Amino acid sequence: MHLYLVYHDKHMVPKTRIFVATSNPGKLRDFRGAAANLGVVIEALPGFHTVPVAVEDGHTFEQNARIKAEHYSRFLPGELVVAEDSGLAVAALNGAPGVHSARYAALLQGDADTHKNSDDEENNRVLIEQLEELAPEQRHGKFVCVIAGAKDGTTIQTFTGEVAGDLLTIPRGSQGFGYDPLFYYPDLGRTFAELSPEQKANYSHRGKAFLKFLEWYVSQMV
């Protein structure tokens, strides 16, 4: 899971550009959805795949977000770089998949390379198998997102967003990614995969964390 935002503009004005380096197109859609009405343009960071990958060996979302923000900020001296780490936590599974959300299937299958992500279909299949072992009233979870901002290898600030929901054993929707087809949001009566990026941004963990980041960023400019 890699997401890094670099701000070049000094003021929050229309057409402010945020450069995002990510290997996950779903996350890029999520941030574009969150920024849609804020006069912010989200763009992929050029040359992301040429930068050495950070090793996400933290035990919490915040630790991994800090690791990535600090690592990638060293490749853009003087710039604010923001890294994101996020995932699904199920209390009845002792918080799993947690920080291993993107590579959960590989981890449970004993893949020696535990930093290699599994595909969404495999992760969802493994989670469904575990959910089916739980009583229906235990099939609840929350999405968590932590964004860390760093400059020149030092973390400046972190921002957290969470959202709770029910977990399904039959996927619904095709617009999301990751565990979105299994994450049912009762207030809307739909899964996150049944929402548009703009709709999802209003309720999602990532949207909440991103808006906290933007509020903080604006406060630094005044």
Buried (B, 14 or more C-beta within 10 A) or exposed (E): BBBBBBBEEEEBEEEBEBBBBBBBEBBBBBBBBBBBEBEBEBEEBEEBEEBEEBEBEBEEBBBBBBBBBBBBBBBBEEBBBBBBBBBBBBEBBEBBBBBBBBBBBBBBEEEEEEBEBBEBEBBBEBBBEBBEEBEEEBBBBBBBBBBBBBBBBEBBBBBBBBBBBBBBBEBBBEBBBBBBBBBBBEEBEBBBBBBEBBBBBBBBBBBBBBBBBBEBBEEEEE
